[in-house]
Every structure is written in structure tokens, then in C-alpha cells.
Amino acid sequence: MPPLYYRWTGGTLLYRKKLYVFKGDKPIEAVIRTYTPSDFQDLIKVQQESFPPPFPPELWWNDEQLANHVKLFPEGALCIEVQGKIAGSITGMQTTFDPQNIRHSWSEVTDNGYIGTHDPDGDSLYIVDIGISPQYRSLGLGKSLMHAMYEVVVHLNKERLLGGGRMPGYGKVADKMKASDYLDKVVNGELQDQVISFLLRCGRLPVGVLPGYLEDEESANHAALMEWRNPFFISESP
């Protein structure tokens, strides 16, 4: 079996990729795969560990949301296992992007995480969530998951990957500068932000600032809309 493959099961596109992650110089076996109902409790635990208070607990995944993910868009429901244990996940959905009207909230675009707004004909893949359990964060799992989702974008021939990135460093300086200035300073290397700097390292580029994106004290409720353009995109328009 090759290290990366997609296979159809009852009309569902499943993803599985074997890889090695590194703890120092030691390679550790990992697998990125489509998550299923049997994984739900482990995925909820990852959420709880990844986003402790003051992040609102009501925004952690629940069984109904996860069931919608695997029902409506299983191609965008991925988890990563390290030595057989789920250590993180990433969830996406499809949407149609209007570059002239980028403002939106997380709840609006994702149907509060239930992805009832998923558009099978959408031109873009939208990241609903990514989370890694703290004990695994030195292994680069978030970047591996993000690149797996880029592969989904290429496979489905979508134009781009989008998502709002929290700016957890902004809340500390919100009284001193605008969110757009903060984002510029992070992009220019004058400041470091736990999330935005990570997304930049993953190849994501800033599109603009989203005020009121999410109830998030650390980010002063702001996010940065970040995108990755599919270099292999083939337009189906005549």
C-alpha cells in the first residue's frame, strides 16, 4: 500500500497517509486519516486539551457536530494518530469565496461548527478548526495536517484554502494598535503570534482582518483571514 492514497467506500472518499514525525532526532510513526464516529470521544478530548479556558467551552466539538462533518464532507474530516493515539485533528468544508466581501464570523460561515453551510459546489475549502493536544505540539503535527488539507484542495481541484486564524497575541496590545497594524507587524517579523506565525510557516498568506470573528478574549475577538492558493487549479469555466 502506498503512503498516500484515496479510496472510495460506498461513495465516500477516504484519506490515509503514513508519515514520520520527529521528536528531536528520533522518527516516530504517525498516520493522517479520515476520522469516523468511533473517534468522536478522542476528538472531543483533543479539543478540550487544545483550547482550555478562557476559550469558551461551548465551542468545543460535540457528537452532533462531528457526525455532520463525516456525513456532509468526510473529505475534510482528518485526524492524526501518533503511535496509534489520536493527537490532533483538522476539519474543513467547502464554500464560495467573494474577495470583494470578505467579512464574516466563524459562526456564520461554519453554521456554528455544524457545517450546514457546506456548499458541495463551492470554489474554496474553508478550515473550520485545527487542534493539537499540547503534549504533541513539538512534533510539527499541525503543519502536517495543514499540508494534508492542501492535498485535499488539489485533489478536489478547488481554487484555494481559506480560514480565519486567531490572533492570540493581539488582545494584549489591542488598546495600542489596530488589528490590521498588528497583523502587518507579525507578517513583517516585528512581532510573533502563536497562530498567525504558524500559518505563515505553513504557506498561508493574509487576506485581511475579520473583526468579531469569534468570541475570543485573547484575540480581542479578531482573526486574520488567511489563504493558500492551489498552484494546480484548473478553471472549469470556458
C-alpha positions in Angstrom: 0.0 0.0 0.0 1.5 3.4 -0.9 2.0 6.0 1.8 -0.8 8.3 0.4 -4.0 7.1 -1.1 -7.6 7.9 -1.5 -10.2 5.2 -1.8 -13.9 5.1 -2.3 -16.1 3.2 0.2 -19.8 3.4 -0.5 -19.3 6.7 -2.4 -17.2 8.2 0.3 -13.6 9.5 -0.4 -11.3 8.4 2.4 -7.8 9.7 3.1 -4.9 7.9 4.7 -1.2 8.7 4.7 1.6 7.2 6.7 4.5 9.5 7.7 7.1 10.0 10.3 7.3 12.9 12.7 10.3 13.8 14.8 10.9 14.2 18.5 14.4 15.7 18.4 16.2 13.4 16.1 14.0 10.4 16.7 11.5 9.5 14.0 8.0 8.5 15.3 5.4 6.8 13.1 2.2 8.7 12.5 -0.9 8.4 10.3 -3.2 11.0 8.9 -6.6 9.6 8.1 -10.3 10.4 7.8 -11.9 10.4 11.2 -15.0 8.3 11.9 -17.7 8.1 14.6 -15.6 5.7 16.7 -13.1 8.6 17.1 -15.5 11.2 18.4 -14.7 11.0 22.1 -11.0 11.2 21.4 -11.5 14.2 19.1 -13.6 16.0 21.8 -10.8 15.3 24.3 -8.2 16.8 21.9 -10.4 19.9 21.7 -10.6 20.3 25.4 -6.9 20.0 25.8 -6.1 22.2 22.8 -8.4 25.1 23.8 -8.6 25.5 27.6 -10.4 28.4 29.3 -10.7 31.3 28.7 -11.6 29.8 25.3 -15.4 29.2 25.6 -16.1 25.5 26.4 -19.3 25.6 24.4 -17.2 25.9 21.3 -15.6 22.5 21.8 -16.9 19.9 19.4 -19.9 17.8 20.3 -21.1 14.5 18.8 -23.7 16.1 16.6 -21.2 18.5 15.0 -18.7 15.7 14.4 -21.4 13.5 12.9 -22.2 16.3 10.4 -18.6 16.6 9.5 -18.3 12.9 8.5 -21.7 12.9 6.8 -21.6 16.2 4.8 -17.9 16.4 3.9 -15.8 13.4 5.0 -13.0 14.6 2.7 -12.5 17.5 5.1 -12.6 15.4 8.4 -9.0 14.4 9.1 -7.2 13.3 12.3 -3.6 12.4 13.0 -2.5 9.4 15.1 0.9 9.2 16.8 1.8 5.6 17.7 -1.9 4.7 17.5 -3.3 7.6 19.6 -5.2 10.5 18.2 -3.1 13.6 18.8 -4.9 16.2 16.7 -7.5 17.0 14.0 -8.4 19.4 11.2 -11.8 19.9 9.8 -12.8 21.7 6.6 -15.9 22.4 4.5 -16.5 23.9 1.0 -17.7 27.4 0.4 -17.8 30.0 -2.3 -15.5 32.9 -1.7 -16.2 36.5 -2.6 -13.0 38.5 -2.5 -15.0 41.8 -2.6 -16.8 40.8 0.6 -14.5 39.0 3.0 -16.1 40.0 6.3 -17.8 37.1 8.2 -17.8 35.4 11.5 -16.8 31.9 12.3 -20.4 31.0 13.4 -21.9 32.4 10.1 -19.6 30.6 7.7 -19.5 27.3 9.6 -23.1 27.1 10.9 -21.6 27.2 14.5 -19.4 24.3 13.6 -22.2 22.1 12.3 -21.2 22.9 8.7 -24.8 23.0 7.5 -23.5 25.8 5.2 -21.2 23.4 3.4 -21.5 24.0 -0.4 -20.7 21.0 -2.5 -20.1 23.3 -5.5 -18.0 25.8 -3.6 -14.8 27.0 -5.1 -12.8 27.0 -1.9 -12.1 24.8 1.1 -12.6 26.5 4.4 -10.8 25.4 7.6 -13.4 25.1 10.4 -10.9 24.1 13.1 -7.5 22.7 13.8 -6.3 21.4 17.2 -3.3 19.6 18.6 -3.1 18.2 22.1 -0.4 20.2 24.0 1.8 17.1 24.7 2.3 16.6 21.0 2.9 20.1 19.8 6.7 19.8 19.5 6.2 17.2 16.7 5.0 19.5 13.9 1.6 17.8 13.6 -0.3 21.0 12.9 1.8 21.6 9.8 1.4 18.0 8.7 -2.4 18.3 9.0 -2.4 21.6 7.1 -0.4 20.1 4.2 -2.7 17.1 4.2 -5.6 19.5 3.7 -3.7 21.2 0.8 -3.6 17.8 -0.8 -7.4 17.6 -0.5 -7.7 21.0 -2.1 -5.5 19.9 -5.1 -7.3 16.5 -5.3 -10.8 18.2 -5.5 -9.5 21.0 -7.8 -10.5 23.8 -5.5 -9.1 27.3 -6.1 -7.9 27.9 -2.6 -7.9 27.0 1.1 -9.2 29.7 3.5 -9.7 30.1 7.2 -9.8 32.7 9.9 -6.7 32.5 12.1 -7.0 33.5 15.8 -4.6 36.3 16.8 -4.0 35.3 20.5 -1.3 37.9 20.9 -3.5 40.8 19.8 -5.6 41.0 23.0 -2.5 42.2 24.9 -1.9 45.2 22.6 -5.4 45.9 21.3 -5.5 49.2 23.2 -2.3 50.3 21.5 -2.8 49.4 17.8 -5.4 48.4 15.2 -5.7 44.7 14.4 -4.5 45.4 10.8 -1.4 47.0 12.2 -0.8 44.0 14.5 -1.2 41.6 11.5 1.3 43.7 9.5 3.9 43.6 12.3 3.5 39.8 12.5 3.9 39.4 8.7 6.9 41.8 8.8 8.6 39.8 11.6 8.4 42.6 14.1 6.0 40.5 16.3 5.4 36.8 16.8 1.9 35.4 17.1 1.3 31.8 18.1 -1.3 31.1 15.4 -0.6 33.6 12.7 3.2 32.9 12.6 2.3 29.2 12.5 0.0 29.7 9.5 2.7 31.8 7.7 5.1 28.9 8.2 2.5 26.6 6.6 2.4 28.7 3.5 -0.8 30.7 4.2 -1.0 34.3 3.2 -3.0 37.1 4.8 -6.1 38.4 3.0 -7.4 40.8 5.7 -8.7 41.2 9.2 -12.0 39.9 10.5 -13.4 41.8 13.5 -16.0 40.0 15.6 -14.9 36.7 14.1 -15.1 34.6 17.3 -15.7 35.2 21.0 -12.1 35.1 22.0 -10.6 37.3 24.7 -7.0 36.5 23.8 -7.6 37.8 20.2 -9.9 40.7 21.2 -12.5 38.8 19.0 -10.4 39.4 15.9 -9.0 37.0 13.4 -6.9 37.2 10.2 -8.4 35.6 7.1 -5.5 33.5 5.6 -5.4 31.7 2.3 -3.4 29.2 0.4 -3.8 29.2 -3.4 -3.9 25.9 -5.3 -1.0 26.1 -7.8 -2.5 23.3 -9.8 -6.0 24.8 -10.0 -7.7 24.2 -13.4 -10.6 26.5 -14.1 -13.7 24.8 -15.5 -15.0 28.0 -17.0 -14.9 28.1 -20.8 
